[in-house]
């Protein structure tokens, strides 16, 4: 059977399933490009950012702006641009900047979950409609039944069920992949955000000591 014949055999539920499959493919491609762009040399860039801030904090701003496509660069830049912030204020700035990036990292998750949940239900609906067609074609108490209508209804039931499962499984695989990448990104933000906090606290303590004219460890 050709694809057109399979599509026709699946009945009316094939139209929303086809729409779901197109949406799932398009969004999966967009997310793959997004995560590939982020994960390319990200750890090396972040290590360079932290090393630069450790040596010369002023030079880190140019480096962050060069890599502004990375969420972690945008988070660091927003926090570091807060003038004369205490370590506590700096930590709050990091946390708020991180929260602002989460919707970008989780984009389309709701759509993926909707497709995963609804596609099997549409397949089940197609199954029911196909069986109804088959039962309607059977002539109870008659000489026989319309074999073509009966087989057509069974075909609709099977094809729509299979199509719903295929769309749901395909979407689930990619949704789980993107969920894993999201969790890895959050772990990286927490790890390197904590390192930046420690460095900032060290620079802040040094500045306070210079202002007061006494070493930070003196009583």
JOWO-V503940 format. One record per residue. N is the residue number from 0. RES is the residue in three letters. SS is DSSP state (H for helix, E for strand, C for the rest). NEAR is the number of other C-alpha atoms within 10 Angstrom. D_LAST is the distance of its C-alpha to the last C-alpha in Angstrom with 2 decimals. Layout:
n:N res:RES ss:SS near:NEAR d_last:D_LAST
n:N res:RES ss:SS near:NEAR d_last:D_LAST
This chain:
n:0 res:UNK ss:C near:7 d_last:86.10
n:1 res:UNK ss:C near:7 d_last:84.53
n:2 res:UNK ss:H near:8 d_last:81.27
n:3 res:UNK ss:H near:9 d_last:83.28
n:4 res:UNK ss:H near:9 d_last:85.41
n:5 res:UNK ss:H near:16 d_last:82.42
n:6 res:UNK ss:H near:19 d_last:80.80
n:7 res:UNK ss:H near:15 d_last:84.02
n:8 res:UNK ss:H near:21 d_last:84.47
n:9 res:UNK ss:C near:27 d_last:81.07
n:10 res:UNK ss:C near:20 d_last:82.15
n:11 res:UNK ss:C near:16 d_last:80.36
n:12 res:UNK ss:H near:23 d_last:76.92
n:13 res:UNK ss:H near:23 d_last:76.77
n:14 res:UNK ss:H near:13 d_last:76.04
n:15 res:UNK ss:H near:14 d_last:72.67
n:16 res:UNK ss:H near:24 d_last:71.85
n:17 res:UNK ss:H near:16 d_last:72.66
n:18 res:UNK ss:H near:10 d_last:70.40
n:19 res:UNK ss:H near:23 d_last:67.57
n:20 res:UNK ss:H near:21 d_last:68.05
n:21 res:UNK ss:H near:13 d_last:67.97
n:22 res:UNK ss:H near:16 d_last:64.80
n:23 res:UNK ss:H near:24 d_last:63.13
n:24 res:UNK ss:H near:15 d_last:64.09
n:25 res:UNK ss:H near:11 d_last:62.94
n:26 res:UNK ss:H near:19 d_last:59.55
n:27 res:UNK ss:H near:20 d_last:59.07
n:28 res:UNK ss:H near:12 d_last:59.75
n:29 res:UNK ss:H near:13 d_last:57.29
n:30 res:UNK ss:H near:20 d_last:54.55
n:31 res:UNK ss:H near:14 d_last:55.37
n:32 res:UNK ss:H near:11 d_last:55.04
n:33 res:UNK ss:H near:14 d_last:51.77
n:34 res:UNK ss:H near:15 d_last:50.12
n:35 res:UNK ss:H near:11 d_last:51.58
n:36 res:UNK ss:H near:13 d_last:50.14
n:37 res:UNK ss:H near:17 d_last:46.67
n:38 res:UNK ss:H near:12 d_last:46.56
n:39 res:UNK ss:C near:11 d_last:47.90
n:40 res:UNK ss:C near:10 d_last:45.11
n:41 res:UNK ss:H near:16 d_last:42.44
n:42 res:UNK ss:H near:13 d_last:40.09
n:43 res:UNK ss:H near:9 d_last:40.38
n:44 res:UNK ss:H near:16 d_last:39.68
n:45 res:UNK ss:H near:20 d_last:36.59
n:46 res:UNK ss:H near:12 d_last:35.21
n:47 res:UNK ss:H near:14 d_last:35.94
n:48 res:UNK ss:H near:22 d_last:34.17
n:49 res:UNK ss:H near:18 d_last:30.97
n:50 res:UNK ss:H near:15 d_last:31.18
n:51 res:UNK ss:H near:16 d_last:31.75
n:52 res:UNK ss:H near:19 d_last:28.82
n:53 res:UNK ss:H near:15 d_last:26.55
n:54 res:UNK ss:H near:10 d_last:27.82
n:55 res:UNK ss:C near:10 d_last:28.65
n:56 res:UNK ss:H near:16 d_last:27.98
n:57 res:UNK ss:H near:11 d_last:30.41
n:58 res:UNK ss:H near:12 d_last:33.32
n:59 res:UNK ss:H near:21 d_last:33.12
n:60 res:UNK ss:H near:17 d_last:34.83
n:61 res:UNK ss:H near:12 d_last:38.08
n:62 res:UNK ss:H near:18 d_last:38.12
n:63 res:UNK ss:H near:20 d_last:37.64
n:64 res:UNK ss:H near:13 d_last:40.46
n:65 res:UNK ss:H near:11 d_last:42.70
n:66 res:UNK ss:C near:17 d_last:42.41
n:67 res:UNK ss:C near:15 d_last:42.47
n:68 res:UNK ss:C near:13 d_last:45.21
n:69 res:UNK ss:C near:18 d_last:42.70
n:70 res:UNK ss:H near:20 d_last:41.14
n:71 res:UNK ss:H near:26 d_last:37.78
n:72 res:UNK ss:H near:22 d_last:37.83
n:73 res:UNK ss:H near:19 d_last:38.57
n:74 res:UNK ss:H near:23 d_last:35.77
n:75 res:UNK ss:H near:25 d_last:33.16
n:76 res:UNK ss:H near:20 d_last:34.51
n:77 res:UNK ss:H near:16 d_last:34.42
n:78 res:UNK ss:H near:22 d_last:30.79
n:79 res:UNK ss:H near:20 d_last:29.63
n:80 res:UNK ss:C near:12 d_last:31.63
n:81 res:UNK ss:C near:12 d_last:29.48
n:82 res:UNK ss:C near:8 d_last:27.60
n:83 res:UNK ss:C near:10 d_last:23.89
n:84 res:UNK ss:C near:16 d_last:23.76
n:85 res:UNK ss:C near:14 d_last:20.69
n:86 res:UNK ss:H near:18 d_last:20.77
n:87 res:UNK ss:H near:11 d_last:22.44
n:88 res:UNK ss:H near:13 d_last:24.96
n:89 res:UNK ss:H near:23 d_last:25.62
n:90 res:UNK ss:H near:20 d_last:26.41
n:91 res:UNK ss:H near:14 d_last:28.72
n:92 res:UNK ss:H near:20 d_last:30.40
n:93 res:UNK ss:H near:26 d_last:31.06
n:94 res:UNK ss:H near:16 d_last:32.52
n:95 res:UNK ss:H near:14 d_last:34.72
n:96 res:UNK ss:H near:19 d_last:35.95
n:97 res:UNK ss:H near:22 d_last:36.80
n:98 res:UNK ss:H near:12 d_last:38.72
n:99 res:UNK ss:H near:13 d_last:40.67
n:100 res:UNK ss:H near:14 d_last:41.78
n:101 res:UNK ss:H near:13 d_last:43.03
n:102 res:UNK ss:H near:11 d_last:46.39
n:103 res:UNK ss:H near:11 d_last:47.14
n:104 res:UNK ss:H near:20 d_last:46.45
n:105 res:UNK ss:C near:14 d_last:48.55
n:106 res:UNK ss:C near:13 d_last:51.32
n:107 res:UNK ss:C near:17 d_last:54.82
n:108 res:UNK ss:H near:16 d_last:53.68
n:109 res:UNK ss:H near:11 d_last:55.52
n:110 res:UNK ss:H near:16 d_last:58.66
n:111 res:UNK ss:H near:21 d_last:58.58
n:112 res:UNK ss:H near:14 d_last:58.23
n:113 res:UNK ss:H near:14 d_last:61.06
n:114 res:UNK ss:H near:23 d_last:63.34
n:115 res:UNK ss:H near:24 d_last:62.56
n:116 res:UNK ss:H near:14 d_last:63.37
n:117 res:UNK ss:H near:17 d_last:66.40
n:118 res:UNK ss:H near:27 d_last:68.24
n:119 res:UNK ss:H near:22 d_last:69.36
n:120 res:UNK ss:H near:17 d_last:70.42
n:121 res:UNK ss:H near:21 d_last:72.55
n:122 res:UNK ss:H near:28 d_last:74.04
n:123 res:UNK ss:H near:20 d_last:74.85
n:124 res:UNK ss:H near:18 d_last:76.44
n:125 res:UNK ss:H near:27 d_last:78.55
n:126 res:UNK ss:H near:25 d_last:79.59
n:127 res:UNK ss:H near:18 d_last:80.75
n:128 res:UNK ss:H near:20 d_last:82.62
n:129 res:UNK ss:H near:27 d_last:84.29
n:130 res:UNK ss:H near:21 d_last:85.42
n:131 res:UNK ss:H near:15 d_last:86.77
n:132 res:UNK ss:H near:19 d_last:88.83
n:133 res:UNK ss:H near:23 d_last:90.12
n:134 res:UNK ss:H near:16 d_last:91.13
n:135 res:UNK ss:H near:15 d_last:92.81
n:136 res:UNK ss:H near:19 d_last:94.90
n:137 res:UNK ss:E near:16 d_last:96.18
n:138 res:UNK ss:C near:11 d_last:99.49
n:139 res:UNK ss:C near:10 d_last:99.51
n:140 res:UNK ss:C near:7 d_last:103.12
n:141 res:UNK ss:C near:7 d_last:104.35
n:142 res:UNK ss:C near:7 d_last:105.87
n:143 res:UNK ss:C near:10 d_last:102.63
n:144 res:UNK ss:E near:16 d_last:99.59
n:145 res:UNK ss:C near:13 d_last:98.50
n:146 res:UNK ss:H near:12 d_last:96.95
n:147 res:UNK ss:H near:11 d_last:95.44
n:148 res:UNK ss:H near:17 d_last:93.57
n:149 res:UNK ss:H near:20 d_last:92.42
n:150 res:UNK ss:H near:16 d_last:91.04
n:151 res:UNK ss:H near:20 d_last:89.50
n:152 res:UNK ss:H near:27 d_last:87.61
n:153 res:UNK ss:H near:22 d_last:86.41
n:154 res:UNK ss:H near:21 d_last:85.37
n:155 res:UNK ss:H near:30 d_last:83.38
n:156 res:UNK ss:H near:26 d_last:81.66
n:157 res:UNK ss:H near:19 d_last:80.67
n:158 res:UNK ss:H near:23 d_last:79.69
n:159 res:UNK ss:H near:31 d_last:77.53
n:160 res:UNK ss:H near:24 d_last:75.71
n:161 res:UNK ss:H near:18 d_last:75.07
n:162 res:UNK ss:H near:24 d_last:73.94
n:163 res:UNK ss:H near:29 d_last:71.47
n:164 res:UNK ss:H near:20 d_last:70.00
n:165 res:UNK ss:H near:18 d_last:69.78
n:166 res:UNK ss:H near:23 d_last:67.93
n:167 res:UNK ss:H near:26 d_last:65.50
n:168 res:UNK ss:H near:16 d_last:64.84
n:169 res:UNK ss:H near:15 d_last:64.38
n:170 res:UNK ss:H near:26 d_last:61.90
n:171 res:UNK ss:H near:18 d_last:60.04
n:172 res:UNK ss:H near:12 d_last:59.54
n:173 res:UNK ss:H near:19 d_last:57.98
n:174 res:UNK ss:H near:22 d_last:55.95
n:175 res:UNK ss:H near:13 d_last:54.41
n:176 res:UNK ss:H near:14 d_last:53.72
n:177 res:UNK ss:H near:20 d_last:51.89
n:178 res:UNK ss:H near:15 d_last:49.99
n:179 res:UNK ss:H near:12 d_last:48.78
n:180 res:UNK ss:H near:16 d_last:47.72
n:181 res:UNK ss:H near:16 d_last:45.87
n:182 res:UNK ss:H near:12 d_last:43.92
n:183 res:UNK ss:H near:12 d_last:43.05
n:184 res:UNK ss:H near:18 d_last:41.85
n:185 res:UNK ss:H near:15 d_last:39.61
n:186 res:UNK ss:H near:12 d_last:38.13
n:187 res:UNK ss:H near:16 d_last:37.51
n:188 res:UNK ss:H near:21 d_last:35.87
n:189 res:UNK ss:H near:16 d_last:33.50
n:190 res:UNK ss:H near:11 d_last:32.72
n:191 res:UNK ss:H near:17 d_last:32.09
n:192 res:UNK ss:H near:20 d_last:30.60
n:193 res:UNK ss:H near:14 d_last:27.84
n:194 res:UNK ss:H near:13 d_last:27.33
n:195 res:UNK ss:H near:22 d_last:27.17
n:196 res:UNK ss:H near:18 d_last:24.56
n:197 res:UNK ss:H near:14 d_last:22.26
n:198 res:UNK ss:H near:18 d_last:22.96
n:199 res:UNK ss:H near:21 d_last:22.46
n:200 res:UNK ss:H near:17 d_last:19.06
n:201 res:UNK ss:H near:14 d_last:18.05
n:202 res:UNK ss:H near:16 d_last:19.57
n:203 res:UNK ss:H near:16 d_last:18.11
n:204 res:UNK ss:H near:17 d_last:14.47
n:205 res:UNK ss:H near:15 d_last:15.45
n:206 res:UNK ss:H near:13 d_last:17.10
n:207 res:UNK ss:H near:14 d_last:14.31
n:208 res:UNK ss:H near:15 d_last:12.07
n:209 res:UNK ss:H near:12 d_last:15.17
n:210 res:UNK ss:H near:10 d_last:15.75
n:211 res:UNK ss:H near:10 d_last:12.48
n:212 res:UNK ss:C near:9 d_last:12.80
n:213 res:UNK ss:C near:12 d_last:9.39
n:214 res:UNK ss:C near:13 d_last:8.98
n:215 res:UNK ss:C near:13 d_last:8.43
n:216 res:UNK ss:C near:7 d_last:6.61
n:217 res:UNK ss:C near:6 d_last:3.84
n:218 res:UNK ss:C near:5 d_last:0.00
